[in-house]
């Protein structure tokens, strides 16, 4: 982990394609709700990739409120997903990038998530909560760690056939 990027890794006992589909099609089911994890801070908001695929967006919506978290930059089912990520307090043009790789391994898939681009976010930005670069990235790593744990547990559930 550097001051520019946080990386978390997990294992899911499904194929890389299934792991990708759980990540992108069931996002709202595994992504935690609440003000720490959602931009709209509405417990009934829905998080989804829309439309799914290249050029799509990661959106959170509730009734008429829609918050764009980021745009999909790369969509390779079963292999890789890259999307921009914006905190709700980011100004226009401020973005970071999330790169998720789905690597086949014995018995399932190793999922490696890297959230990078923090060097481009000014040190006094509110998203840093007064922390320096390394502390900000450590906090982001723990945040993603919580989320990928939920993702891993959700992916382990039996799938409809």
C-alpha positions as CSV (number, residue, x, y, z in Angstrom):
1,X,0.0,0.0,0.0
2,X,1.4,3.4,-1.0
3,X,-0.1,6.8,-0.2
4,X,-1.7,6.8,-3.6
5,X,-3.5,3.4,-3.5
6,X,-5.2,0.9,-1.3
7,X,-5.4,-2.8,-2.2
8,X,-7.6,-5.5,-0.7
9,X,-7.8,-9.1,-1.8
10,X,-10.4,-11.8,-1.1
11,X,-11.3,-15.3,-2.3
12,X,-14.7,-16.3,-3.5
13,X,-15.6,-20.0,-4.1
14,X,-17.2,-19.3,-7.5
15,X,-15.9,-19.0,-11.1
16,X,-14.4,-15.7,-12.2
17,X,-17.5,-15.0,-14.4
18,X,-19.8,-15.6,-11.5
19,X,-17.6,-13.5,-9.2
20,X,-17.8,-10.6,-11.7
21,X,-21.6,-11.0,-12.1
22,X,-22.1,-10.9,-8.3
23,X,-19.9,-7.8,-8.1
24,X,-21.7,-6.0,-10.9
25,X,-25.3,-7.3,-10.9
26,X,-25.9,-7.7,-7.2
27,X,-24.0,-4.6,-6.0
28,X,-26.8,-3.3,-3.9
29,X,-27.2,-6.6,-2.1
30,X,-23.6,-6.8,-0.8
31,X,-22.6,-3.1,-0.6
32,X,-23.3,-1.9,2.9
33,X,-26.0,0.7,3.5
34,X,-25.6,3.7,5.8
35,X,-23.9,7.1,5.7
36,X,-20.4,5.6,5.8
37,X,-21.0,3.6,2.6
38,X,-23.6,5.4,0.6
39,X,-23.5,8.9,-1.0
40,X,-27.2,9.6,-0.7
41,X,-27.2,8.4,3.0
42,X,-30.6,7.0,2.4
43,X,-31.1,3.4,3.7
44,X,-33.5,2.7,0.9
45,X,-31.2,3.9,-1.9
46,X,-30.3,1.4,-4.6
47,X,-26.7,1.0,-5.9
48,X,-26.3,-0.4,-9.4
49,X,-24.2,-0.3,-12.6
50,X,-26.4,1.3,-15.3
51,X,-26.3,0.3,-18.0
52,X,-24.1,-2.6,-17.2
53,X,-21.1,-2.7,-19.5
54,X,-18.5,-0.3,-21.0
55,X,-19.6,3.4,-20.7
56,X,-22.0,2.5,-17.9
57,X,-22.2,4.3,-14.6
58,X,-22.2,3.3,-10.9
59,X,-25.3,5.0,-9.6
60,X,-27.0,5.3,-6.3
61,X,-30.7,6.3,-6.5
62,X,-33.7,6.8,-4.4
63,X,-37.0,8.0,-5.9
64,X,-35.9,11.2,-7.9
65,X,-32.4,11.5,-6.3
66,X,-29.6,10.0,-8.3
67,X,-25.9,10.2,-7.4
68,X,-23.3,9.2,-9.8
69,X,-20.4,7.5,-8.0
70,X,-18.4,6.9,-11.2
71,X,-18.2,5.8,-14.8
72,X,-17.1,2.4,-16.0
73,X,-13.8,2.6,-17.8
74,X,-13.2,-1.1,-18.5
75,X,-15.7,-3.9,-18.4
76,X,-14.3,-7.4,-19.1
77,X,-16.7,-10.0,-17.6
78,X,-14.9,-12.6,-15.5
79,X,-11.6,-10.7,-15.9
80,X,-11.5,-7.1,-14.9
81,X,-13.7,-4.1,-14.0
82,X,-12.3,-0.5,-13.7
83,X,-14.5,2.4,-12.8
84,X,-14.1,6.0,-11.6
85,X,-15.0,6.6,-8.0
86,X,-16.2,9.9,-6.5
87,X,-17.0,10.6,-2.8
88,X,-20.2,12.6,-2.4
89,X,-18.1,15.7,-1.4
90,X,-15.9,15.6,-4.5
91,X,-16.0,18.7,-6.7
92,X,-16.6,18.2,-10.4
93,X,-13.4,16.7,-12.0
94,X,-12.2,15.1,-8.7
95,X,-12.1,11.4,-9.2
96,X,-10.2,8.3,-8.1
97,X,-10.2,4.9,-9.8
98,X,-11.2,1.4,-8.6
99,X,-9.6,-1.5,-10.5
100,X,-11.1,-5.0,-9.7
101,X,-9.4,-8.1,-11.1
102,X,-11.0,-11.6,-11.0
103,X,-8.2,-14.2,-11.1
104,X,-9.0,-17.9,-11.4
105,X,-7.5,-20.0,-8.7
106,X,-8.0,-23.4,-7.3
107,X,-11.6,-23.7,-6.0
108,X,-12.7,-20.3,-7.1
109,X,-11.6,-16.8,-7.8
110,X,-9.1,-14.4,-6.2
111,X,-10.6,-10.9,-6.3
112,X,-8.1,-8.1,-6.1
113,X,-9.5,-4.6,-5.7
114,X,-7.2,-1.5,-5.9
115,X,-8.4,2.0,-5.3
116,X,-5.9,4.4,-6.6
117,X,-5.5,8.1,-7.5
118,X,-5.4,9.5,-4.0
119,X,-2.3,11.6,-4.8
120,X,-4.6,13.8,-7.0
121,X,-6.9,14.6,-4.1
122,X,-5.6,17.6,-2.2
123,X,-4.3,17.0,1.3
124,X,-6.9,19.4,2.9
125,X,-9.9,17.7,1.2
126,X,-12.7,16.8,3.6
127,X,-12.7,13.2,2.3
128,X,-9.3,12.8,4.1
129,X,-10.8,13.8,7.5
130,X,-7.6,15.6,8.4
131,X,-5.4,12.5,7.7
132,X,-2.2,12.5,5.7
133,X,-1.8,10.4,2.6
134,X,-0.8,7.1,4.2
135,X,-3.5,7.4,6.9
136,X,-6.2,8.2,4.2
137,X,-5.2,5.2,2.1
138,X,-5.2,3.0,5.3
139,X,-8.8,4.2,6.1
140,X,-9.9,3.6,2.5
141,X,-8.3,0.1,2.7
142,X,-10.3,-0.7,5.8
143,X,-13.5,0.7,4.2
144,X,-13.0,-1.6,1.1
145,X,-12.1,-4.4,3.4
146,X,-15.5,-4.2,5.1
147,X,-17.2,-4.1,1.7
148,X,-15.3,-7.0,0.1
149,X,-16.0,-9.1,3.2
150,X,-19.7,-8.5,2.6
151,X,-19.2,-9.3,-1.1
152,X,-17.4,-12.6,-0.2
153,X,-20.1,-13.7,2.1
154,X,-22.8,-12.7,-0.4
155,X,-21.0,-14.6,-3.2
156,X,-20.9,-17.7,-1.1
157,X,-24.7,-17.9,-1.0
158,X,-26.3,-20.6,-3.2
159,X,-27.2,-19.2,-6.7
160,X,-30.4,-19.9,-8.5
161,X,-29.9,-22.2,-11.5
